[in-house]
Every structure is written in C-alpha cells, then in structure tokens.
Amino acid sequence: MRRVDEADDLDPWRPPSRRGRKVQRRQMPLWQELPLLLIVAFCLAVLIRTFLLQAFYIPSGSMEDTLLVGDRVLVNKVVYDMRDPVRGEIVVFRGTEAWAPEFTDEPNLSFADKVGRTVGDLVGVARPGEKDFIKRVVGLPGDRVACCDEQGRVTVNGTPLDESYIVEDSPLDVPPNPQECRSRRFAEVVVPSGQLFVMGDHRLVSQDARCQGPVPIDNVIGRAFIIVWPSARWTSLPVPPTFENLPPPTAATPESSPPANPDTSGGIAIIGPMLGILAITARSRHSRSARHRRLHP
C-alpha cells in the first residue's frame, strides 16, 4: 500500500514545487503578535463605544443613593434608535444651553493627563463632558408633571409617585423659584412634544428640569442600565414599580406613546451576544493554535 505522501508526489495536479514537501505555517512571534492584538482590541473598544455601549463616570451626587460619586455605569446607545424612552429609566443626555454644568474640568492639566483623558474618552472610560448629565425620566411628551399632592409627592397626569429611591428630598417650606431647584414644589409643567422631563434622585442637590427645563429626546445619548464599577456595587438599574401603571399623556402626541414592549433589561441583551462572539473568537483561536501544534510537533 502506498503511503499518503507518495500518493501526493504522484498527483499530476499538484504543483511540482510543492510535491514531497510539507507546508508549514510561520508562527508570528509574540513581540509582533501582542501589539497587533492591542491595536485590534483598541479599535473594537472605540467601535463599541461609538455605536453600542459606553461606560460613564458619575461625577456628582445628584442621583444618590441610586448612583454614587465614582460609580461607573454602562449606557446602551442603540436602545432609543428602536424605541422612545420610558418613564422611570435613567438616561444620559447632553444638556441644553439652559443647563448649568454640575462640575467643571480641572484646570492646568499636564500633557500626560490630557493624553490619558483623550484615550479614556475614546474607549469610554473617562469622565463625562461638562454638558453630559444623568437623570431619571419622570415625564414624557404631553405629560402633566407637578409637585406636590397632599403628601408632598410628585404627580404625573394627576397620579402621585411613590418614589422609594429618594433618600433626601427638597424641602416643602422653601418657596418655588423657576431659576432654582431648591424647593420641592413647582407649578404644573406640560412636557413639550419631543422632550423629556427629567429629575435627579437626590432632589435636595439635583439641578434638573424643575429649574433648567425639559430635555430634547434628540439629546439623549442612551440608557444607563447597570453599574459596572466598583464591583461591590454591581447591579442593574430597572424601572421602579411606581412608574408601571401611570395614565397615558392627556396631550397625546406621536412621540408620547410608550412602546408596547419596552426593553426592561436595558442592554443586557446586547452584552450577551458580544460576550458570546468574544468567547467564540477566543475558542476558535485556541482551536487553530491546537491544530497548529498537532501539525508541527
């Protein structure tokens, strides 16, 4: 019986230069492969940050105790391409000219600090810009939002909200002032078409739609759906039950109709497939390496 390599030598369709010679793949040295992998990983991080997910640093206490200063949340940037925001969701958005920054950038940064922040911004781990805010959606287009009822609660379309996530509310005895958010009380606001009424969970210190006005839906960057850092605070950010049975807007507009089946997971459905793709890629790479080792003992 002829050996396989002898049969290959007699194969008339095989190029003469390859007969009787084993084909060997040249393995890339680690010092060449590692920088390439780092570049690919950086490019993937930039693409994911630009189109899918982005990590945001919490710079102020306006959302305490739901979000603490120094927390990092993961923001789903594609969910609102498929549907409109829902009451109770926590959103990241760009403030209008009327919104005053909640923090200012540190002056006199060194060149290394500026480079680090630029790289961090590209991959989505840097501090947000001065005009980036994170608040909770309380009113949709057409909603009537006011405060307060007899128990000092915010009402949406006449229905009070039992906001158990608020640990420090604004005082009731401070007169309302349209230029400040110090008072809990404010006159009824009919949310304009294409805009959102947003408020911070720490009402005592939050500067929000009570005094700075509603936010255009077009300014919303995405939905914050999970705390990813520090690891001890890893938790999802679901919609509180108090928002589940609110009446629809009385001044209904096409933008004001909530989706029939909102994505309550916020973005976990995106993370799963991404992790699956990364796992499959890693497994495929491991399999190729194993076959390579078997072919070239």
FENMO-V37936 format. One record per residue. N is the residue number from 0. RES is the residue in three letters. SS is DSSP state (a for helix, b for strand, c for the rest). PHI is phi in degrees with one decimal (* if undefined). PSI is psi in whole degrees, 0 to 359 (999 if undefined). Layout:
{{N;RES;SS;PHI;PSI} {N;RES;SS;PHI;PSI}}
//
This chain:
{{0;MET;c;*;134} {1;ARG;c;-76.5;141} {2;ARG;c;-70.7;158} {3;VAL;a;-62.8;319} {4;ASP;a;-68.7;330} {5;GLU;a;-68.6;320} {6;ALA;a;-63.3;323} {7;ASP;a;-65.4;323} {8;ASP;a;-65.8;330} {9;LEU;c;-89.2;359} {10;ASP;c;-69.9;115} {11;PRO;c;-69.8;341} {12;TRP;c;-88.7;353} {13;ARG;c;-88.3;134} {14;PRO;c;-56.4;139} {15;PRO;a;-57.8;325} {16;SER;a;-67.4;343} {17;ARG;a;-105.4;356} {18;ARG;c;-71.9;138} {19;GLY;c;70.5;15} {20;ARG;c;-131.0;128} {21;LYS;c;-77.0;136} {22;VAL;c;-86.5;123} {23;GLN;c;-116.4;133} {24;ARG;c;-84.7;139} {25;ARG;c;-84.5;121} {26;GLN;c;-82.4;131} {27;MET;c;-70.4;133} {28;PRO;c;-62.1;154} {29;LEU;a;-60.8;322} {30;TRP;a;-67.3;341} {31;GLN;a;-93.0;325} {32;GLU;a;-73.3;322} {33;LEU;a;-62.3;311} {34;PRO;a;-60.9;325} {35;LEU;a;-64.8;316} {36;LEU;a;-63.3;322} {37;LEU;a;-64.7;320} {38;ILE;a;-65.2;316} {39;VAL;a;-62.5;317} {40;ALA;a;-63.8;320} {41;PHE;a;-64.9;316} {42;CYS;a;-63.3;319} {43;LEU;a;-63.4;319} {44;ALA;a;-62.7;319} {45;VAL;a;-65.5;318} {46;LEU;a;-64.3;316} {47;ILE;a;-63.3;317} {48;ARG;a;-63.8;324} {49;THR;a;-76.2;321} {50;PHE;a;-114.2;335} {51;LEU;c;-117.7;292} {52;LEU;b;-131.3;150} {53;GLN;b;-146.9;139} {54;ALA;b;-89.7;135} {55;PHE;b;-121.2;136} {56;TYR;b;-87.6;135} {57;ILE;c;-89.2;111} {58;PRO;c;-94.5;349} {59;SER;c;-138.1;172} {60;GLY;c;-96.5;21} {61;SER;c;-71.9;347} {62;MET;c;-114.7;14} {63;GLU;c;-66.1;149} {64;ASP;c;-92.4;9} {65;THR;c;-63.8;313} {66;LEU;c;-127.0;132} {67;LEU;c;-103.4;157} {68;VAL;c;-59.7;130} {69;GLY;c;98.3;346} {70;ASP;c;-64.0;153} {71;ARG;b;-122.0;128} {72;VAL;b;-113.5;152} {73;LEU;b;-98.2;131} {74;VAL;b;-114.2;126} {75;ASN;b;-82.6;114} {76;LYS;c;-95.2;357} {77;VAL;c;-112.0;349} {78;VAL;a;-61.3;323} {79;TYR;a;-86.3;1} {80;ASP;a;-78.1;340} {81;MET;a;-104.7;340} {82;ARG;c;-157.8;171} {83;ASP;c;-88.1;161} {84;PRO;c;-60.7;158} {85;VAL;c;-120.4;146} {86;ARG;c;-56.0;139} {87;GLY;c;94.0;345} {88;GLU;c;-76.3;150} {89;ILE;b;-96.5;124} {90;VAL;b;-123.5;150} {91;VAL;b;-103.7;135} {92;PHE;b;-149.7;164} {93;ARG;b;-91.9;125} {94;GLY;c;-72.3;155} {95;THR;c;-78.6;181} {96;GLU;c;-62.2;334} {97;ALA;c;-74.6;344} {98;TRP;c;-87.7;122} {99;ALA;c;-82.5;142} {100;PRO;c;-60.5;143} {101;GLU;c;-84.9;345} {102;PHE;c;-153.6;162} {103;THR;c;-122.4;150} {104;ASP;c;-65.2;149} {105;GLU;c;-70.9;130} {106;PRO;c;-76.8;164} {107;ASN;c;56.5;45} {108;LEU;c;-72.8;146} {109;SER;c;-73.2;166} {110;PHE;a;-61.5;320} {111;ALA;a;-64.0;321} {112;ASP;a;-64.7;319} {113;LYS;a;-65.1;319} {114;VAL;a;-64.0;316} {115;GLY;a;-60.9;320} {116;ARG;a;-69.6;324} {117;THR;a;-64.4;314} {118;VAL;a;-64.7;318} {119;GLY;a;-62.1;323} {120;ASP;a;-67.9;324} {121;LEU;a;-63.8;322} {122;VAL;a;-96.9;0} {123;GLY;c;82.8;31} {124;VAL;c;-122.4;5} {125;ALA;c;-85.6;173} {126;ARG;b;-66.6;150} {127;PRO;c;-71.3;166} {128;GLY;c;-72.3;167} {129;GLU;c;-62.3;334} {130;LYS;c;-99.7;10} {131;ASP;b;-95.3;129} {132;PHE;b;-129.3;159} {133;ILE;b;-132.9;123} {134;LYS;b;-145.1;176} {135;ARG;b;-102.6;136} {136;VAL;b;-74.2;122} {137;VAL;b;-109.3;322} {138;GLY;b;-130.7;141} {139;LEU;c;-100.1;170} {140;PRO;c;-53.2;129} {141;GLY;c;92.7;346} {142;ASP;c;-69.3;150} {143;ARG;b;-105.4;111} {144;VAL;b;-111.7;133} {145;ALA;b;-152.7;167} {146;CYS;b;-152.0;125} {147;CYS;c;-145.7;169} {148;ASP;c;-85.5;189} {149;GLU;c;-63.1;337} {150;GLN;c;-99.7;10} {151;GLY;c;78.1;25} {152;ARG;c;-100.5;151} {153;VAL;b;-69.6;141} {154;THR;b;-117.8;144} {155;VAL;b;-123.6;116} {156;ASN;c;54.4;38} {157;GLY;c;85.0;354} {158;THR;b;-99.9;125} {159;PRO;b;-73.6;151} {160;LEU;c;-103.6;129} {161;ASP;c;-93.6;92} {162;GLU;c;-94.0;84} {163;SER;c;-68.1;343} {164;TYR;c;-79.2;352} {165;ILE;c;-87.8;122} {166;VAL;c;-105.5;341} {167;GLU;c;-145.5;101} {168;ASP;c;-91.7;165} {169;SER;c;-70.5;153} {170;PRO;b;-72.6;149} {171;LEU;c;-83.5;337} {172;ASP;c;-86.8;357} {173;VAL;c;-85.5;128} {174;PRO;c;-61.0;141} {175;PRO;c;-66.2;142} {176;ASN;c;-137.6;118} {177;PRO;c;-60.8;343} {178;GLN;c;-94.1;351} {179;GLU;c;-134.5;156} {180;CYS;c;-109.0;26} {181;ARG;c;-73.0;329} {182;SER;b;-90.1;148} {183;ARG;c;-75.1;330} {184;ARG;c;-83.0;138} {185;PHE;b;-151.4;153} {186;ALA;b;-68.8;158} {187;GLU;b;-60.1;135} {188;VAL;b;-118.8;128} {189;VAL;b;-94.1;114} {190;VAL;c;-66.3;124} {191;PRO;c;-64.7;160} {192;SER;c;-60.5;136} {193;GLY;c;76.8;15} {194;GLN;b;-132.4;168} {195;LEU;b;-127.5;146} {196;PHE;b;-100.6;115} {197;VAL;b;-119.6;149} {198;MET;b;-142.4;151} {199;GLY;c;-83.9;154} {200;ASP;c;-74.4;333} {201;HIS;c;-95.1;80} {202;ARG;c;-61.9;334} {203;LEU;c;-65.7;329} {204;VAL;c;-116.8;349} {205;SER;c;-74.1;132} {206;GLN;c;-101.3;110} {207;ASP;c;-140.1;206} {208;ALA;a;-66.0;344} {209;ARG;a;-58.9;322} {210;CYS;a;-124.0;349} {211;GLN;a;-114.1;357} {212;GLY;c;92.1;163} {213;PRO;c;-64.5;168} {214;VAL;b;-118.0;132} {215;PRO;b;-61.9;138} {216;ILE;a;-60.0;329} {217;ASP;a;-64.1;341} {218;ASN;a;-86.2;353} {219;VAL;b;-73.9;127} {220;ILE;b;-82.8;321} {221;GLY;b;170.8;181} {222;ARG;b;-101.2;127} {223;ALA;b;-78.7;122} {224;PHE;b;-124.6;353} {225;ILE;b;-159.4;143} {226;ILE;b;-90.1;122} {227;VAL;b;-106.9;346} {228;TRP;b;-153.7;140} {229;PRO;c;-70.2;160} {230;SER;a;-62.3;332} {231;ALA;a;-68.3;342} {232;ARG;a;-108.1;16} {233;TRP;c;-60.0;115} {234;THR;b;-163.4;158} {235;SER;b;-82.5;167} {236;LEU;c;-122.9;77} {237;PRO;c;-78.2;171} {238;VAL;c;-78.0;127} {239;PRO;c;-63.4;151} {240;PRO;a;-60.4;334} {241;THR;a;-62.8;342} {242;PHE;a;-93.1;357} {243;GLU;c;-73.1;326} {244;ASN;c;-117.7;33} {245;LEU;c;-76.1;146} {246;PRO;c;-68.4;157} {247;PRO;c;-69.6;163} {248;PRO;c;-58.0;140} {249;THR;c;-75.6;327} {250;ALA;c;-99.1;67} {251;ALA;c;-62.3;137} {252;THR;c;-130.7;164} {253;PRO;a;-55.2;327} {254;GLU;a;-77.9;343} {255;SER;a;-88.2;352} {256;SER;c;-78.6;118} {257;PRO;c;-69.5;153} {258;PRO;c;-65.3;148} {259;ALA;c;-65.9;323} {260;ASN;c;-132.1;78} {261;PRO;c;-64.3;152} {262;ASP;c;-81.0;93} {263;THR;c;-70.0;341} {264;SER;c;-73.2;338} {265;GLY;c;80.5;323} {266;GLY;c;173.1;0} {267;ILE;a;-62.0;331} {268;ALA;a;-65.1;337} {269;ILE;a;-82.3;320} {270;ILE;a;-63.3;320} {271;GLY;a;-55.9;303} {272;PRO;a;-60.1;324} {273;MET;a;-64.2;315} {274;LEU;a;-64.5;324} {275;GLY;a;-62.8;317} {276;ILE;a;-62.8;316} {277;LEU;a;-63.0;320} {278;ALA;a;-65.7;317} {279;ILE;a;-63.5;319} {280;THR;a;-62.1;315} {281;ALA;a;-64.1;319} {282;ARG;a;-66.7;320} {283;SER;a;-62.4;319} {284;ARG;a;-64.1;319} {285;HIS;a;-64.3;321} {286;SER;a;-66.0;318} {287;ARG;a;-63.4;320} {288;SER;a;-64.4;321} {289;ALA;a;-65.0;317} {290;ARG;a;-63.9;323} {291;HIS;a;-62.2;319} {292;ARG;a;-68.0;324} {293;ARG;a;-69.7;324} {294;LEU;a;-75.3;336} {295;HIS;c;-129.3;79} {296;PRO;c;-67.3;999}}
//
